[in-house]
Amino acid sequence: MSTTEYTAEVRGAFRKAKGFLAAYGALSAGVLGMVAVLAATGHVTTGFLWGRSSAILASAALVYWLTVLAARGSRSAYGRVRAVTVILPVAIVAVDLIPGLSPAWFTLAQSACALAIAAAALVLNGSRVRAAFAEPR
């Protein structure tokens, strides 16, 4: 399937989803940058903060790449990005709910990341987009 077969609505949905995922990436980069600034200025940072913020930034790049592939017509990439955008925000928030694991600012920033990717999930799981990737009968 090529993107020329999509309706304008489906192309618009992919543009919107990519925008949400770009915001997710920017927020993720900001969180990692904040951890680096705190460490450089002598504040206590943990391996968890470094690892989690790095992993979230890496996931942002991966999810964006999958969305680009899906927008080009890859049915397998679309299936993966649909699943990841639904599972990832739940996983982010679930870890953030563990008491004492991270400082409040980190939890709030990660929650903003979860909201951005959840917004992309809503767009990518819309009926028009799903219909564009339906198996032919």
N, C-alpha and C positions, 0 to 999 in steps of 0.2 A: 504494500500500500504506500502510495506517495502522499505527501502533504497536499498535493493539488486535488486529491479526492475528498479531502475534508471539507465540511461546510465552513463558512466564515465563523460560525459559533464555536466549532471545535478548535479551529486555529486560534481564536480569541481565548478559549479556555486554556490552551497550552501556553499562550503568552502570559496570561494571568498567573498560572501555576509557576512558570519560570520566574515571574516577579516575586512571588511569595518565597520561592526557594532561594532566590538571590538575597532576599532580606534575611532568610534563615542563615545563609552563609556569612553575610555581613555581621549579623548579631553574634554568630559563633566566633568569627575572627575578632570581634570586639571583646568577647569574654576571654579568649586566649591572650589577647593583648593586655587586658587588665591584669590577668594573672602574672604576665611577664613584668609589667610595671610594678606591681606589688612586690614581686621577688627582687627586682632591681633596686627598689627603695628600702629594702631591709625588712619588709613585712613577712610574716610567716605564710608560706604557701606549702601545700601538701602535694605529695605525688598524685593523690586522687584528683586535685584541681587541675594539675597539668595534664594528666592522662585523660580525664573526662572532657576537658575543653578541647584537647587535640583530637580526640575521637569524634566529638560532635562536629568539629570543623571538617574532618575527613568525610564524615557521613554527608555533610552538606554538598561537598564536591561530587560524591558518588550519586546522590539522589538527583542533583541537577543534571549530571551526565546522562543518567537513565531517562530523565524527562526529555532531554534533547533527542535521544534515540527514539523514544516513543513518539515524539512529535514528527519524526521523520518516517514513522510507520512501523516501527518494530513492535510487534504484538508481545513478544517475550519481555521486552523492556517495559512496556506498559503494564503488564501483569506484576512485574517486580516493583515498579514505582508505586503502583496502587497499594500493594501490600506494605511496603516500607513506610509510606507516608501515613498509613493508619497505625502501624505498630510503633514507630519511633516516638511520636509524641507521648503515647501511653508509657513507654519505657522511660523516657526522660522524666516525666512527672513522677512515676513510681519511685525512681531512685531519689528524686528530690524530696520525697516525703519521708525518707529515712531520717529520723531525728539526729541532729548533731553531726551529720556527715559533711555538710558544707555550710559556709557562712550564708547569711540571708541574702546578701547582694548577689551571690552566685546562683542561689536558688531562683531568685527573681529573674535574673538574666537568662537562665536556662528555661524558665517557664515562658519567657518571651519567644525563645527559639521554638519551643513546642507549639506555641500558638501559630507561628508563621508556617510551620510544616503542616499543622492541622488544617490551616486554611487552604494550602495546596491540595491536601487530601480531599477536602470537600469539592474542590473544582475538578480534580482528576477522576473522582468517582461519580460525577454527574451523569445523568442518563444519556445525554447526547454523546459524550466522550466514550462511555462504555459501548454505546451502539456502534460507534465508528470502529471498534475493535472486536465486535461480535464475530464469532466463528460463522463462516458462510454455511448455509444449509443446502 
